[in-house]
Amino acid sequence: MNDLDTFSDLLAPEGQALLDELRDHDPSDELAAATRLRRDHPAALVSAALGQAQLRQRAAAKFGAEAGRMYFTPNGVEQSTRAAVAAHRAARLAALGVRTLADLCCGIGGDALALARAGIRVLAVDRDPLACAAARANAEALGLAELIEVRCADVTEVDTAGYDAVFVDPARRGKATTKEAARSGRATGGRIFDPEAYSPPLSWAVEAARTAPCAALKIAPGVPHEALPEDAETEWISDGGDVKEAVVWFGAARDGAARPTPGGRRATLLPAGDSLLGAGLPDPEPGPVGDWLYEPDGAVIRAHLVADVARQIDGRLIDPTIAYLTADRLTETPYATAYAITDVLPFHVKKLKALLREREVGIAVIKKRGSAVEPEELRKKLKLGGGRKSCTIFLTRVDGAPTMLLGHPAADVS
């Protein structure tokens, strides 16, 4: 029995009953569960159901409670877009007037679902038959099948003429190729960092985007800026402070925040949705550490918009090579986390340990940027006791010198 046949059996009543029984399955009890279930069900179906239950549990981090009703492949879990990010992109496309869209490299359909919920009719295309089967099942399970057509095909051979927009999500990981990987729910391939090694390559996706009235290309957030097309806007998106992806936007520039700006660099922070479009500012000059330290959001750093945040807070860099900002007064900004700085000290473990003991610090958050010292190694050396007070420690460089900054989040300062 091949994977498609097994997947089809999961959608049948017996498979559905097994998935319902495994809804709250504890992975540590897999062997006992498999032994018990194989008394009444085919072994291949039991293995498929157990694998799907594991995938659903892993996918909950991206899809929330809906993951329990969805269908996944190992690579689909790895590569699918987090639901909050997909919803943001779908809303932006809808605001651009998009009503029909070709979703190329759709995978298990995570983006197609968000697009359909935004009122967009979607052609979802992927060359992997199993991924297409999962995408169809997901559209059915979430009541969106009328807005999503799934087609199994090579995306490079699909005619997208007549669609308002194109969305391309090239594969950036190797595929799971072994039965062990499929059963464990883990993709075997690692991340692909060269944009021309994507499948399809970024260059093909860019040319496909340029033929459409509007387009969005999902790429890895660590893409080199020199690889980005200058006739498009690139948006880096973080969710809860974690950078999730970058999106290259094509379309006519118009007034309004939703419109792509050719050559623009944007940072968008979810869940609030604050969005900063860069003004092309030069790097701010470095200077002495002031009363406040600002840690820019990762999307701001990836988009090279630290200078834009520095202008907002009237700040400066602590070092020409470090993405920490400092200022003499507190200015609220959604694009960086502020800390009140109490101490600026040359790096010295024994002096730091004595100072924390003197101040009865028992809880320390240790951050590093531009330091060779690993936070957990330092934590072991500090041997923090039972003190009730807390402190944030920054291991960094100031004007090229290894430095320790001690402080507290601005939210904790009365």
N, C-alpha and C positions, 0 to 999 in steps of 0.2 A: 504494500500500500504506500503510495507516495504522499508527500506533505499536503497536497491539495485535497486528496481523498480524506485524509485524516482530519483536516480542517473542516471539510464539509460534514463529516460525522459529528464534529463538535457542535455544529449548528442544528443538527437533528435532535429530536426529543431526548434520546438517551444521553447525548453529549451535553445538552442543556441541563439535564437533571444532575449530571456529574459536576458541572461547573457551579450549580447552585449549592451542592453539598460541600464544595471546596471554597465557598465564598470567604470564610474566615479561617482558611487553612493555615496551620502553623508549619512553616518549612522544615522545622526540626523534626517533625513527625512524618516526614515524607515516606520513609520506608514502611512504617506501620500502615499509613494510609494506602500506599500502593498495594501492599499485601492484602489488606481488607477489601479494597475496591475490585481487585482482580478476581475475586471469588464470583462476582456477579457481572463483570463487564470485560470486554476484550482488552488485552494488555496494551495494545497500541493506543486505544482510546483513553485508557487510564493515564498513560504516559503523557499524551497530548493535553489532557485536562489538567494534570498536575503542572505541566510546563506553562500552560496558559494562566493558571492561578498564580504562579510565581511572577509571571510577566505583569499581570494586573496589579499585584502588590507593589512591584517596582515602579510601575507607571503612575501610581497614586501621587507621587511627588510632582508629576507634571500635570495630571488631569484631575486630581482630587477624587471625590467620591464617584465621579462618572467612570473612572478607570475600571470599576467593578462590573460595568456593563459593556465594556469595550473589548476589542480583540487586537492582539499585538503579535509581532514577530520580534526576535531578539534585536535585530537591527532597527526595527521600527521604534522600540523603546529608546534606544540610544540616540537616534537621529531625529525623532519627532520634536516639534516645537512645544515648549511649555504653553499650556492653555492661555495663561494671562498674556503672554507675548503674542500668540497667534490672534487673540482677540484685539489687541492694540493695532496690529498690522491690518486686520480686516476692517476695523473702524476707520483707519486712515484711508484705505482703498475706497471704502464706501463714501467717505467725505470727498474724495476726488471724483465722484460721480460714476464709479465702476459698478456695473450691473451684471456683466458677464465676464468670466475670467477662466483662462487655461492654467491649471495648476500642474506644472511639469515636475516630475519626480515626486509624486504625492505621497509615497510611502503608505503608511497605514491610515492616512487621511486626516491627521490632526489639524492641519491648516484648512483643508477643505471644509471641515465641520465649522470652524470659526467663521470662514467666509460665508457659508450658507446661513449661519445665524445672523450675519450682518445683512442678509437679504440679497446676496450675490449668487447668481447661478454659476455652477462650477463644472468644468470638464477636468476631471482628475486623472492624470496619466502616469503610469509607471510600467517599467518593463518586467518587474518581478511579479509573476502570477499570484504568489502567496500574499504579497503586500496588497495587491489589488483586491484579492478576496477579503482581506481584513478591512480594507477601506470600504468596500460595499457593505460588509457586515456592520461596520461602525455607523455608516449613514443610516442603515435600517434600524439599528438598535437605538439611535438617538432621534429618530423621527425626522431625518433630513434627506431621505432618499430622493424625494421629488426635486430637490435642488442640486443634487450631485450625480453626475454621470461619470462612472469609472471606466477607463479604457486601458487595457493592457497593450502597451506598444512602446517602441523606441521613441523617446521624446524628440529626438532630432528629426524624426520623420513625420511629426504631427503638424498639420496646417492650423495655425492659430489665427489666421485672418478672420475677421468678423467678431473677434472678442475685444471687449473694452480694455482688457489688461492681460498680462502674462505674469505669473509668479513661478520662479524657478528655485528649487531647493536641491542643489547638486549633492550627491553622496560625498561625505567627507570622512568616512570610515571604511575600513575593509569589511567584507561580508563574513558572517559566520559560515564556515564551510564544513564543520564536522557535526556528526550526530550528537556528540557530547555537548557541544556548544548549544545546539538547538534545545536539547533536553534541559540544560542548566539555565537557559534563558540569557546567556551571555554572548555578545558578539565577539568573535575572535580577532577581528582586525582593529588596529590602532587608528588614531586620528591621522588625517592627511593634512599637511600644512601647506604644501605647494598648491596654489589655486589652479594651476594648469594640470594638476593630478586629480582634481575633482572629477566626478563622473555625472554629467558631462563637464568638460573643462570650463573654467570661468570665462575664457575668451568666447566660447560658443554661446554661453548664457548671455553675455553682454550683447553680442550681435543679435540674438533672438529678441532681447529686450528692446533694442533700438528699432525693430520693425513694428513694435506695438505702440498704440497711443499712450499707454501707461504700463510700467513694469516695476516689479520688485524682485531682487535677487537676494536670497539668504546666504550669507557666507560666515566663515569663522571670524570671531571678533579680533583675533590676532593677525588678521591679514595686513601685510605691509601697505602703508599708504601709497607707495609708489605703484602698487598693482591696481589701484582704484581708477576707474574711468573718470576723467575730469568733466564729462558732460552729464554726470549724475551726482545726486546727493547721497552721501553715506551716513546712515544712522546707526549708532551703537546703542543697544538696549540693555539695561540692567533691571533685574527684578529682585526686590528685597536686598539690594546692595551687591548682588552677584551678576556679573556681566554674562549675558546669555548668548548674544549673537550680534552680528552686524547685518544691515539691510542696505543694498544699493538700489536707490530709487531713480527711475527714469520717468520723464513726463515734462510737459510744458510748464515753465515757471510762471506762476500767477500770484496775486496777492493772497495772503492767508497762510496761517501756520502749517496747514496740512500739505501745501504745495511743495513739490521737490524744488530745490535750489541747485542748479548745476554747479558742481564744484564745492558744494556746501558740505560741512561736517556738523553732525548733530548728535547730541547725547540725550536720550530719553530715559527717565527713571520711573519704573513701575514699583508699586501699584498706583502712586499718585498721578503719574502721567506728566510730570514736569518735563519740559523739552527745551533744550538750549541749542540754538543755532549759532555756530561760531562766526566771529566777525573778522577772522584772519589776523588776529593780534600777534605781535612779536612776544617772545617769552619775557615774563617780568624779570626785573633785576633781582638778584639775591640780596639779602640783608640780615641783620641780627634777628634772633628769635624774640618775638614780642610776647605779650600776655596771652595770646591765643594762637593755637595751632589748628589748621584746617586740613583734613584728610579728604581729598576729592573722591567722589564716586568713581568706581572703576570705568564706567562708561565715559565719563568726562576725560579720564586719563587716556583711554584708548582712542578717543576722538581728537586728542591733542587740543583740548579746550581748557587746560589749566589756566592759561592767561586770561580767558574770559571770566573765569571765576575770581581770579585775582583782582580784576577790575571791579567786580561786584563788591568785594569785601575791602577794597583798598589795601590789598595785601602784597606780599613779596615772597619769593622762594627762600627756603632756608639754605639751599645749595643749588648750584646751576644744574645738577644732574638728578635731583630728588624731587618727586612730585608731592611734596608737603609745602603748604603755604602758611604764612604767619602774618599776624596783624596786631595792632596795638589796641584795637577795640573790637567788641563782638558785633558782627553783622550777620543776621540770619540769611541763609541761603539753602535751598533744597539740594544743591549740587555738591555739598561737602559737609562732613561732620566736624563740628568744632569742639575743641578741648581747651580748658583753662590750664595753662602751663605754670607749674610751681617751681620747677627746678630745671636748669640747663647745666649738665655736668659732663666732663670728659668720661669716656667709657672706662669703668673700673668696677669689676664685679664685687670686690671686698667692700669698697666704699658704698656701693649700692645696697648690698646686703645689710650693712650696719645702719644705713639711713632708714631702710624699710623696717628694721627691727625697732629702731628708736621711735618711729611713728606708728608702731603697732599695726603695720599693714599685713594682713593675712590673705588678702585676695588681690591678685595682680593680673591685669590683661596686658599681655606683651605683644607689641606689634613691631615689625621691622620693615625698613625700606632703605636699601643701600648699605646694609650691614651684613657681614659674613657670619655673625652669631645667630644660631638657630634659637627661637624662643623657648622651645622645650628643653634644650640643653641649659639655657640660662635659668629656667625655672627650677631645674634639679639643683643647680649650684646655690640658688637663693635659699632653698629650704625654708619656705615661708611657714611661719608658725600659725597659732590659733588667733591671731589678731583679727579684730572685727572690721577694721578699716580697709578700704580698697584704693587701688591706684592703677593708672594706665601708664605703661612704660613704653616709650618709643626708642627703638634702636636704629640709629640713622647716622647721617653725616651732616655737619654744619660747617660750611666753608671748607669742605674737604676733610674735616677731622672727625673721627669716630666719636659719637656723642650720644648721651642718654638724656631724653626729655621725660620728665615726670609731670603728670597732671590728672585731670578728671574731665569726663564728658561735660559739655556745657549744660546739658539737661540736668545734671546732678548738682550744679552750682546754684546756690540760693542767692 
